[in-house]
Amino acid sequence: MAQVAWPTFTAKRKHLHLVVVEVPLDVSENPRALLDLLVKLVKPSGDFALSGEKMAAGMRLFCAFADPSDADMMVEAINAQEDNVYSGWASEYHCQLNKAEAAAIRCVNYGT
C-alpha cells in the first residue's frame, strides 16, 4: 500500500473507488486521526489517497482506493452504503460514524 497525494491520485478518478465518511463534532476531536486508524485497520494492498473538508456539523473525510477490494474492505468495516453524490468515480459509498463505531475503531487499532 502506498498513500498518494489526493490531487495527483484523484486526477483519474473514473478508475477509483470513493468512500466518504462523515464524522460529527461530538464523535471525535480528531477525525483525521480516526480515519488514519481505520485505514490502518483495513490494510489496503493498493494505492490510496485521503482528504477531508470541515463542515458545520463535523468533518467529511474522503478515501479513494485504486483497488476495489480495498474499498470493499473499508465499506464492510464501516457499513457504508452505495450512493452517487459525486460524479465520475468507479464506485462511491457513504457512511456517518457514531460514537460507538469510533470507539470500536480505536479499540481494534490499540488492542484495548
A tleap script that builds the chain and sets N, CA, C and O, in Angstrom:
source leaprc.protein.ff14SB
mol = sequence {
  NMET ALA GLN VAL ALA TRP PRO THR PHE THR
  ALA LYS ARG LYS HIE LEU HIE LEU VAL VAL
  VAL GLU VAL PRO LEU ASP VAL SER GLU ASN
  PRO ARG ALA LEU LEU ASP LEU LEU VAL LYS
  LEU VAL LYS PRO SER GLY ASP PHE ALA LEU
  SER GLY GLU LYS MET ALA ALA GLY MET ARG
  LEU PHE CYS ALA PHE ALA ASP PRO SER ASP
  ALA ASP MET MET VAL GLU ALA ILE ASN ALA
  GLN GLU ASP ASN VAL TYR SER GLY TRP ALA
  SER GLU TYR HIE CYS GLN LEU ASN LYS ALA
  GLU ALA ALA ALA ILE ARG CYS VAL ASN TYR
  GLY CTHR
}
set mol.1.N position { 0.836 -1.175 0.000 }
set mol.1.CA position { 0.000 0.000 0.000 }
set mol.1.C position { 0.879 1.236 0.000 }
set mol.1.O position { 1.921 1.284 0.655 }
set mol.2.N position { 0.448 2.205 -0.729 }
set mol.2.CA position { 1.165 3.470 -0.737 }
set mol.2.C position { 0.158 4.604 -0.719 }
set mol.2.O position { -0.741 4.664 -1.558 }
set mol.3.N position { 0.314 5.498 0.239 }
set mol.3.CA position { -0.555 6.665 0.278 }
set mol.3.C position { -0.011 7.690 -0.697 }
set mol.3.O position { 1.184 7.986 -0.708 }
set mol.4.N position { -0.901 8.227 -1.513 }
set mol.4.CA position { -0.546 9.165 -2.566 }
set mol.4.C position { -1.261 10.486 -2.282 }
set mol.4.O position { -2.312 10.501 -1.642 }
set mol.5.N position { -0.697 11.579 -2.750 }
set mol.5.CA position { -1.321 12.894 -2.572 }
set mol.5.C position { -2.672 12.927 -3.281 }
set mol.5.O position { -2.800 12.457 -4.411 }
set mol.6.N position { -3.670 13.480 -2.614 }
set mol.6.CA position { -5.042 13.497 -3.133 }
set mol.6.C position { -5.154 14.085 -4.539 }
set mol.6.O position { -5.717 13.417 -5.407 }
set mol.7.N position { -4.652 15.297 -4.820 }
set mol.7.CA position { -4.859 15.874 -6.160 }
set mol.7.C position { -4.236 15.033 -7.271 }
set mol.7.O position { -4.830 14.875 -8.337 }
set mol.8.N position { -3.072 14.508 -7.029 }
set mol.8.CA position { -2.393 13.689 -8.033 }
set mol.8.C position { -3.148 12.387 -8.259 }
set mol.8.O position { -3.381 11.981 -9.398 }
set mol.9.N position { -3.526 11.743 -7.171 }
set mol.9.CA position { -4.155 10.425 -7.235 }
set mol.9.C position { -5.546 10.487 -7.858 }
set mol.9.O position { -5.921 9.601 -8.626 }
set mol.10.N position { -6.300 11.510 -7.537 }
set mol.10.CA position { -7.694 11.565 -7.973 }
set mol.10.C position { -7.894 12.227 -9.337 }
set mol.10.O position { -9.032 12.391 -9.776 }
set mol.11.N position { -6.827 12.603 -10.002 }
set mol.11.CA position { -6.952 13.212 -11.325 }
set mol.11.C position { -7.650 12.264 -12.306 }
set mol.11.O position { -8.344 12.713 -13.218 }
set mol.12.N position { -7.465 10.962 -12.120 }
set mol.12.CA position { -8.103 9.950 -12.976 }
set mol.12.C position { -9.120 9.163 -12.158 }
set mol.12.O position { -9.067 7.935 -12.093 }
set mol.13.N position { -10.035 9.877 -11.544 }
set mol.13.CA position { -10.923 9.247 -10.576 }
set mol.13.C position { -11.932 8.273 -11.155 }
set mol.13.O position { -12.516 7.498 -10.397 }
set mol.14.N position { -12.164 8.275 -12.449 }
set mol.14.CA position { -13.146 7.345 -13.007 }
set mol.14.C position { -12.726 5.896 -12.805 }
set mol.14.O position { -13.540 4.988 -12.980 }
set mol.15.N position { -11.468 5.667 -12.440 }
set mol.15.CA position { -10.971 4.318 -12.177 }
set mol.15.C position { -10.821 4.050 -10.677 }
set mol.15.O position { -10.351 2.981 -10.285 }
set mol.16.N position { -11.209 4.995 -9.854 }
set mol.16.CA position { -11.013 4.886 -8.408 }
set mol.16.C position { -12.332 4.669 -7.681 }
set mol.16.O position { -13.413 4.925 -8.210 }
set mol.17.N position { -12.206 4.196 -6.470 }
set mol.17.CA position { -13.354 3.850 -5.635 }
set mol.17.C position { -13.351 4.766 -4.418 }
set mol.17.O position { -12.388 4.785 -3.651 }
set mol.18.N position { -14.428 5.523 -4.242 }
set mol.18.CA position { -14.524 6.544 -3.209 }
set mol.18.C position { -15.360 6.057 -2.027 }
set mol.18.O position { -16.448 5.505 -2.196 }
set mol.19.N position { -14.824 6.276 -0.831 }
set mol.19.CA position { -15.564 6.029 0.399 }
set mol.19.C position { -15.575 7.342 1.172 }
set mol.19.O position { -14.522 7.904 1.474 }
set mol.20.N position { -16.771 7.827 1.490 }
set mol.20.CA position { -16.943 9.098 2.187 }
set mol.20.C position { -17.434 8.795 3.604 }
set mol.20.O position { -18.435 8.106 3.797 }
set mol.21.N position { -16.708 9.326 4.585 }
set mol.21.CA position { -17.024 9.077 5.991 }
set mol.21.C position { -17.299 10.423 6.663 }
set mol.21.O position { -16.426 11.289 6.716 }
set mol.22.N position { -18.508 10.587 7.168 }
set mol.22.CA position { -18.839 11.804 7.902 }
set mol.22.C position { -18.665 11.534 9.391 }
set mol.22.O position { -19.154 10.537 9.923 }
set mol.23.N position { -17.956 12.446 10.047 }
set mol.23.CA position { -17.690 12.317 11.479 }
set mol.23.C position { -18.235 13.567 12.175 }
set mol.23.O position { -17.644 14.642 12.068 }
set mol.24.N position { -19.372 13.431 12.896 }
set mol.24.CA position { -19.938 14.573 13.600 }
set mol.24.C position { -18.987 15.100 14.684 }
set mol.24.O position { -18.122 14.373 15.174 }
set mol.25.N position { -19.163 16.365 15.044 }
set mol.25.CA position { -18.305 17.019 16.042 }
set mol.25.C position { -18.228 16.246 17.357 }
set mol.25.O position { -17.161 16.171 17.965 }
set mol.26.N position { -19.336 15.677 17.799 }
set mol.26.CA position { -19.349 15.007 19.102 }
set mol.26.C position { -18.778 13.591 19.071 }
set mol.26.O position { -18.726 12.931 20.109 }
set mol.27.N position { -18.352 13.112 17.909 }
set mol.27.CA position { -17.814 11.753 17.788 }
set mol.27.C position { -16.307 11.713 17.985 }
set mol.27.O position { -15.789 10.786 18.608 }
set mol.28.N position { -15.601 12.704 17.464 }
set mol.28.CA position { -14.136 12.691 17.552 }
set mol.28.C position { -13.592 14.112 17.489 }
set mol.28.O position { -14.039 14.927 16.682 }
set mol.29.N position { -12.623 14.395 18.351 }
set mol.29.CA position { -11.952 15.691 18.294 }
set mol.29.C position { -10.952 15.741 17.145 }
set mol.29.O position { -10.578 16.818 16.681 }
set mol.30.N position { -10.522 14.559 16.690 }
set mol.30.CA position { -9.549 14.485 15.613 }
set mol.30.C position { -10.000 13.446 14.581 }
set mol.30.O position { -9.488 12.326 14.559 }
set mol.31.N position { -10.960 13.818 13.726 }
set mol.31.CA position { -11.484 12.874 12.745 }
set mol.31.C position { -10.422 12.320 11.792 }
set mol.31.O position { -10.500 11.167 11.370 }
set mol.32.N position { -9.437 13.146 11.458 }
set mol.32.CA position { -8.389 12.678 10.539 }
set mol.32.C position { -7.587 11.538 11.166 }
set mol.32.O position { -7.254 10.569 10.484 }
set mol.33.N position { -7.279 11.646 12.443 }
set mol.33.CA position { -6.565 10.564 13.133 }
set mol.33.C position { -7.423 9.305 13.175 }
set mol.33.O position { -6.908 8.195 13.047 }
set mol.34.N position { -8.724 9.477 13.353 }
set mol.34.CA position { -9.642 8.345 13.349 }
set mol.34.C position { -9.628 7.658 11.976 }
set mol.34.O position { -9.623 6.430 11.890 }
set mol.35.N position { -9.623 8.458 10.911 }
set mol.35.CA position { -9.556 7.895 9.562 }
set mol.35.C position { -8.240 7.161 9.355 }
set mol.35.O position { -8.221 6.080 8.765 }
set mol.36.N position { -7.142 7.732 9.832 }
set mol.36.CA position { -5.843 7.061 9.720 }
set mol.36.C position { -5.862 5.705 10.419 }
set mol.36.O position { -5.310 4.731 9.906 }
set mol.37.N position { -6.499 5.642 11.594 }
set mol.37.CA position { -6.631 4.369 12.310 }
set mol.37.C position { -7.459 3.377 11.508 }
set mol.37.O position { -7.130 2.193 11.442 }
set mol.38.N position { -8.524 3.860 10.905 }
set mol.38.CA position { -9.395 2.998 10.118 }
set mol.38.C position { -8.654 2.428 8.909 }
set mol.38.O position { -8.785 1.242 8.606 }
set mol.39.N position { -7.890 3.252 8.230 }
set mol.39.CA position { -7.110 2.771 7.087 }
set mol.39.C position { -6.072 1.756 7.554 }
set mol.39.O position { -5.828 0.760 6.873 }
set mol.40.N position { -5.469 1.998 8.692 }
set mol.40.CA position { -4.512 1.035 9.251 }
set mol.40.C position { -5.201 -0.303 9.504 }
set mol.40.O position { -4.618 -1.362 9.271 }
set mol.41.N position { -6.423 -0.252 9.974 }
set mol.41.CA position { -7.198 -1.463 10.228 }
set mol.41.C position { -7.508 -2.213 8.936 }
set mol.41.O position { -7.412 -3.440 8.890 }
set mol.42.N position { -7.877 -1.486 7.898 }
set mol.42.CA position { -8.247 -2.092 6.615 }
set mol.42.C position { -7.024 -2.671 5.891 }
set mol.42.O position { -7.142 -3.657 5.164 }
set mol.43.N position { -5.870 -2.067 6.088 }
set mol.43.CA position { -4.617 -2.514 5.462 }
set mol.43.C position { -4.742 -2.628 3.938 }
set mol.43.O position { -4.645 -3.730 3.397 }
set mol.44.N position { -4.954 -1.520 3.250 }
set mol.44.CA position { -5.102 -1.593 1.792 }
set mol.44.C position { -3.846 -2.148 1.123 }
set mol.44.O position { -2.720 -1.836 1.511 }
set mol.45.N position { -4.071 -2.968 0.119 }
set mol.45.CA position { -2.934 -3.546 -0.613 }
set mol.45.C position { -2.513 -2.662 -1.784 }
set mol.45.O position { -1.375 -2.736 -2.247 }
set mol.46.N position { -3.435 -1.827 -2.261 }
set mol.46.CA position { -3.139 -0.937 -3.380 }
set mol.46.C position { -2.954 0.494 -2.928 }
set mol.46.O position { -3.007 0.797 -1.736 }
set mol.47.N position { -2.740 1.356 -3.880 }
set mol.47.CA position { -2.571 2.779 -3.592 }
set mol.47.C position { -3.889 3.399 -3.138 }
set mol.47.O position { -4.971 2.940 -3.502 }
set mol.48.N position { -3.770 4.452 -2.335 }
set mol.48.CA position { -4.945 5.166 -1.841 }
set mol.48.C position { -4.566 6.602 -1.534 }
set mol.48.O position { -3.388 6.944 -1.431 }
set mol.49.N position { -5.591 7.438 -1.389 }
set mol.49.CA position { -5.390 8.839 -1.004 }
set mol.49.C position { -6.489 9.228 -0.033 }
set mol.49.O position { -7.602 8.703 -0.083 }
set mol.50.N position { -6.155 10.165 0.858 }
set mol.50.CA position { -7.093 10.638 1.873 }
set mol.50.C position { -7.208 12.152 1.793 }
set mol.50.O position { -6.242 12.854 1.495 }
set mol.51.N position { -8.406 12.635 2.064 }
set mol.51.CA position { -8.639 14.069 2.096 }
set mol.51.C position { -9.816 14.325 3.032 }
set mol.51.O position { -10.472 13.387 3.483 }
set mol.52.N position { -10.075 15.577 3.316 }
set mol.52.CA position { -11.199 15.902 4.180 }
set mol.52.C position { -11.597 17.354 4.036 }
set mol.52.O position { -10.835 18.194 3.557 }
set mol.53.N position { -12.830 17.621 4.470 }
set mol.53.CA position { -13.311 19.000 4.481 }
set mol.53.C position { -14.132 19.217 5.744 }
set mol.53.O position { -14.914 18.359 6.153 }
set mol.54.N position { -13.940 20.375 6.347 }
set mol.54.CA position { -14.710 20.724 7.540 }
set mol.54.C position { -16.121 21.106 7.127 }
set mol.54.O position { -16.349 21.717 6.082 }
set mol.55.N position { -17.056 20.727 7.982 }
set mol.55.CA position { -18.454 21.093 7.808 }
set mol.55.C position { -18.917 21.708 9.130 }
set mol.55.O position { -18.246 21.560 10.151 }
set mol.56.N position { -20.031 22.377 9.115 }
set mol.56.CA position { -20.555 22.969 10.344 }
set mol.56.C position { -20.813 21.901 11.404 }
set mol.56.O position { -20.635 22.154 12.595 }
set mol.57.N position { -21.232 20.713 10.976 }
set mol.57.CA position { -21.597 19.649 11.916 }
set mol.57.C position { -20.466 18.672 12.205 }
set mol.57.O position { -20.660 17.716 12.955 }
set mol.58.N position { -19.289 18.893 11.626 }
set mol.58.CA position { -18.175 17.968 11.848 }
set mol.58.C position { -17.195 17.989 10.700 }
set mol.58.O position { -16.753 19.049 10.257 }
set mol.59.N position { -16.862 16.800 10.224 }
set mol.59.CA position { -15.898 16.700 9.137 }
set mol.59.C position { -16.321 15.597 8.179 }
set mol.59.O position { -16.815 14.550 8.596 }
set mol.60.N position { -16.122 15.844 6.896 }
set mol.60.CA position { -16.361 14.853 5.850 }
set mol.60.C position { -14.992 14.401 5.349 }
set mol.60.O position { -14.193 15.209 4.876 }
set mol.61.N position { -14.738 13.108 5.459 }
set mol.61.CA position { -13.458 12.539 5.070 }
set mol.61.C position { -13.632 11.711 3.801 }
set mol.61.O position { -14.636 11.022 3.626 }
set mol.62.N position { -12.646 11.792 2.929 }
set mol.62.CA position { -12.697 11.102 1.651 }
set mol.62.C position { -11.539 10.107 1.563 }
set mol.62.O position { -10.391 10.445 1.849 }
set mol.63.N position { -11.858 8.887 1.165 }
set mol.63.CA position { -10.848 7.849 0.952 }
set mol.63.C position { -11.019 7.368 -0.482 }
set mol.63.O position { -12.096 6.903 -0.856 }
set mol.64.N position { -9.982 7.473 -1.277 }
set mol.64.CA position { -10.013 6.985 -2.650 }
set mol.64.C position { -9.056 5.800 -2.756 }
set mol.64.O position { -7.907 5.878 -2.320 }
set mol.65.N position { -9.535 4.717 -3.333 }
set mol.65.CA position { -8.751 3.492 -3.444 }
set mol.65.C position { -8.607 3.089 -4.904 }
set mol.65.O position { -9.554 3.195 -5.683 }
set mol.66.N position { -7.415 2.625 -5.269 }
set mol.66.CA position { -7.184 2.118 -6.613 }
set mol.66.C position { -7.761 0.712 -6.761 }
set mol.66.O position { -8.288 0.358 -7.815 }
set mol.67.N position { -7.658 -0.073 -5.714 }
set mol.67.CA position { -8.091 -1.473 -5.753 }
set mol.67.C position { -9.513 -1.583 -5.203 }
set mol.67.O position { -9.759 -1.186 -4.064 }
set mol.68.N position { -10.452 -2.113 -5.988 }
set mol.68.CA position { -11.827 -2.209 -5.499 }
set mol.68.C position { -11.966 -3.071 -4.245 }
set mol.68.O position { -12.862 -2.837 -3.435 }
set mol.69.N position { -11.095 -4.058 -4.077 }
set mol.69.CA position { -11.189 -4.896 -2.874 }
set mol.69.C position { -10.804 -4.105 -1.621 }
set mol.69.O position { -11.319 -4.390 -0.540 }
set mol.70.N position { -9.918 -3.128 -1.741 }
set mol.70.CA position { -9.588 -2.264 -0.599 }
set mol.70.C position { -10.801 -1.420 -0.217 }
set mol.70.O position { -11.115 -1.271 0.963 }
set mol.71.N position { -11.479 -0.869 -1.225 }
set mol.71.CA position { -12.693 -0.097 -0.955 }
set mol.71.C position { -13.754 -0.991 -0.324 }
set mol.71.O position { -14.449 -0.570 0.601 }
set mol.72.N position { -13.883 -2.218 -0.814 }
set mol.72.CA position { -14.860 -3.154 -0.256 }
set mol.72.C position { -14.584 -3.441 1.214 }
set mol.72.O position { -15.516 -3.526 2.014 }
set mol.73.N position { -13.316 -3.590 1.576 }
set mol.73.CA position { -12.975 -3.838 2.981 }
set mol.73.C position { -13.331 -2.627 3.844 }
set mol.73.O position { -13.819 -2.788 4.963 }
set mol.74.N position { -13.094 -1.429 3.337 }
set mol.74.CA position { -13.437 -0.220 4.077 }
set mol.74.C position { -14.959 -0.118 4.231 }
set mol.74.O position { -15.461 0.196 5.310 }
set mol.75.N position { -15.678 -0.383 3.155 }
set mol.75.CA position { -17.135 -0.333 3.178 }
set mol.75.C position { -17.689 -1.309 4.216 }
set mol.75.O position { -18.600 -0.973 4.973 }
set mol.76.N position { -17.139 -2.500 4.241 }
set mol.76.CA position { -17.586 -3.501 5.200 }
set mol.76.C position { -17.243 -3.090 6.635 }
set mol.76.O position { -18.043 -3.296 7.548 }
set mol.77.N position { -16.072 -2.517 6.830 }
set mol.77.CA position { -15.636 -2.123 8.173 }
set mol.77.C position { -16.527 -1.045 8.779 }
set mol.77.O position { -16.721 -1.013 9.994 }
set mol.78.N position { -17.067 -0.167 7.950 }
set mol.78.CA position { -17.855 0.954 8.472 }
set mol.78.C position { -19.322 0.902 8.066 }
set mol.78.O position { -20.089 1.823 8.346 }
set mol.79.N position { -19.703 -0.190 7.401 }
set mol.79.CA position { -21.092 -0.377 6.981 }
set mol.79.C position { -21.582 0.787 6.116 }
set mol.79.O position { -22.676 1.310 6.328 }
set mol.80.N position { -20.772 1.180 5.151 }
set mol.80.CA position { -21.141 2.268 4.245 }
set mol.80.C position { -22.140 1.766 3.205 }
set mol.80.O position { -22.181 0.578 2.883 }
set mol.81.N position { -22.927 2.678 2.696 }
set mol.81.CA position { -23.952 2.357 1.706 }
set mol.81.C position { -23.619 3.045 0.382 }
set mol.81.O position { -23.089 4.156 0.355 }
set mol.82.N position { -23.940 2.362 -0.703 }
set mol.82.CA position { -23.672 2.930 -2.017 }
set mol.82.C position { -24.514 4.181 -2.231 }
set mol.82.O position { -25.706 4.212 -1.925 }
set mol.83.N position { -23.870 5.203 -2.761 }
set mol.83.CA position { -24.533 6.458 -3.070 }
set mol.83.C position { -23.688 7.154 -4.131 }
set mol.83.O position { -22.473 6.963 -4.177 }
set mol.84.N position { -24.305 7.937 -4.962 }
set mol.84.CA position { -23.584 8.615 -6.034 }
set mol.84.C position { -23.807 10.115 -5.963 }
set mol.84.O position { -24.533 10.693 -6.772 }
set mol.85.N position { -23.170 10.729 -4.979 }
set mol.85.CA position { -23.271 12.168 -4.778 }
set mol.85.C position { -22.273 12.902 -5.668 }
set mol.85.O position { -22.592 13.938 -6.251 }
set mol.86.N position { -21.085 12.364 -5.763 }
set mol.86.CA position { -20.002 12.972 -6.548 }
set mol.86.C position { -19.853 12.186 -7.846 }
set mol.86.O position { -19.738 10.961 -7.812 }
set mol.87.N position { -19.852 12.852 -8.963 }
set mol.87.CA position { -19.799 12.146 -10.241 }
set mol.87.C position { -18.376 11.778 -10.635 }
set mol.87.O position { -17.411 12.429 -10.234 }
set mol.88.N position { -18.269 10.732 -11.420 }
set mol.88.CA position { -17.004 10.372 -12.029 }
set mol.88.C position { -16.194 9.294 -11.347 }
set mol.88.O position { -15.061 9.043 -11.757 }
set mol.89.N position { -16.719 8.648 -10.329 }
set mol.89.CA position { -15.984 7.596 -9.624 }
set mol.89.C position { -16.442 6.219 -10.101 }
set mol.89.O position { -17.590 6.054 -10.514 }
set mol.90.N position { -15.557 5.240 -10.046 }
set mol.90.CA position { -15.918 3.873 -10.421 }
set mol.90.C position { -16.977 3.327 -9.475 }
set mol.90.O position { -17.888 2.621 -9.906 }
set mol.91.N position { -16.865 3.646 -8.187 }
set mol.91.CA position { -17.880 3.319 -7.187 }
set mol.91.C position { -17.798 4.363 -6.081 }
set mol.91.O position { -16.778 5.031 -5.912 }
set mol.92.N position { -18.885 4.491 -5.336 }
set mol.92.CA position { -18.931 5.513 -4.288 }
set mol.92.C position { -19.826 5.045 -3.151 }
set mol.92.O position { -20.954 4.601 -3.371 }
set mol.93.N position { -19.307 5.150 -1.932 }
set mol.93.CA position { -20.026 4.720 -0.734 }
set mol.93.C position { -19.941 5.800 0.333 }
set mol.93.O position { -18.971 6.556 0.391 }
set mol.94.N position { -20.979 5.866 1.187 }
set mol.94.CA position { -21.049 6.887 2.228 }
set mol.94.C position { -21.482 6.268 3.556 }
set mol.94.O position { -22.227 5.288 3.586 }
set mol.95.N position { -21.007 6.851 4.643 }
set mol.95.CA position { -21.489 6.482 5.966 }
set mol.95.C position { -21.251 7.641 6.921 }
set mol.95.O position { -20.508 8.575 6.618 }
set mol.96.N position { -21.894 7.563 8.075 }
set mol.96.CA position { -21.665 8.524 9.153 }
set mol.96.C position { -21.310 7.717 10.390 }
set mol.96.O position { -22.077 6.857 10.821 }
set mol.97.N position { -20.141 7.998 10.961 }
set mol.97.CA position { -19.708 7.283 12.150 }
set mol.97.C position { -20.393 7.838 13.389 }
set mol.97.O position { -20.607 9.044 13.509 }
set mol.98.N position { -20.732 6.943 14.305 }
set mol.98.CA position { -21.261 7.381 15.596 }
set mol.98.C position { -20.195 7.116 16.660 }
set mol.98.O position { -19.126 6.588 16.356 }
set mol.99.N position { -20.486 7.480 17.890 }
set mol.99.CA position { -19.500 7.353 18.967 }
set mol.99.C position { -19.089 5.906 19.200 }
set mol.99.O position { -17.909 5.628 19.412 }
set mol.100.N position { -20.044 4.982 19.163 }
set mol.100.CA position { -19.725 3.569 19.398 }
set mol.100.C position { -18.808 3.019 18.312 }
set mol.100.O position { -17.877 2.271 18.608 }
set mol.101.N position { -19.063 3.379 17.068 }
set mol.101.CA position { -18.216 2.915 15.964 }
set mol.101.C position { -16.815 3.502 16.078 }
set mol.101.O position { -15.829 2.804 15.844 }
set mol.102.N position { -16.722 4.767 16.432 }
set mol.102.CA position { -15.415 5.399 16.608 }
set mol.102.C position { -14.635 4.724 17.731 }
set mol.102.O position { -13.433 4.486 17.604 }
set mol.103.N position { -15.321 4.418 18.829 }
set mol.103.CA position { -14.667 3.729 19.949 }
set mol.103.C position { -14.201 2.342 19.534 }
set mol.103.O position { -13.124 1.903 19.937 }
set mol.104.N position { -14.997 1.652 18.735 }
set mol.104.CA position { -14.613 0.312 18.271 }
set mol.104.C position { -13.373 0.369 17.383 }
set mol.104.O position { -12.508 -0.503 17.467 }
set mol.105.N position { -13.284 1.380 16.541 }
set mol.105.CA position { -12.103 1.543 15.677 }
set mol.105.C position { -10.861 1.754 16.539 }
set mol.105.O position { -9.810 1.164 16.291 }
set mol.106.N position { -10.999 2.606 17.554 }
set mol.106.CA position { -9.860 2.871 18.449 }
set mol.106.C position { -9.446 1.584 19.182 }
set mol.106.O position { -8.256 1.297 19.312 }
set mol.107.N position { -10.418 0.826 19.652 }
set mol.107.CA position { -10.123 -0.404 20.401 }
set mol.107.C position { -9.407 -1.434 19.541 }
set mol.107.O position { -8.434 -2.047 19.982 }
set mol.108.N position { -9.883 -1.626 18.313 }
set mol.108.CA position { -9.257 -2.605 17.432 }
set mol.108.C position { -7.832 -2.192 17.119 }
set mol.108.O position { -6.927 -3.027 17.120 }
set mol.109.N position { -7.622 -0.907 16.851 }
set mol.109.CA position { -6.283 -0.429 16.490 }
set mol.109.C position { -5.317 -0.429 17.661 }
set mol.109.O position { -4.117 -0.640 17.480 }
set mol.110.N position { -5.826 -0.196 18.845 }
set mol.110.CA position { -4.946 -0.135 20.013 }
set mol.110.C position { -4.970 -1.412 20.834 }
set mol.110.O position { -4.244 -1.533 21.821 }
set mol.111.N position { -5.800 -2.362 20.432 }
set mol.111.CA position { -5.860 -3.642 21.115 }
set mol.111.C position { -6.412 -3.556 22.520 }
set mol.111.O position { -6.009 -4.324 23.394 }
set mol.112.N position { -7.331 -2.628 22.751 }
set mol.112.CA position { -7.920 -2.487 24.082 }
set mol.112.C position { -9.380 -2.886 24.074 }
set mol.112.O position { -10.041 -2.832 25.111 }
savepdb mol mol.pdb
quit
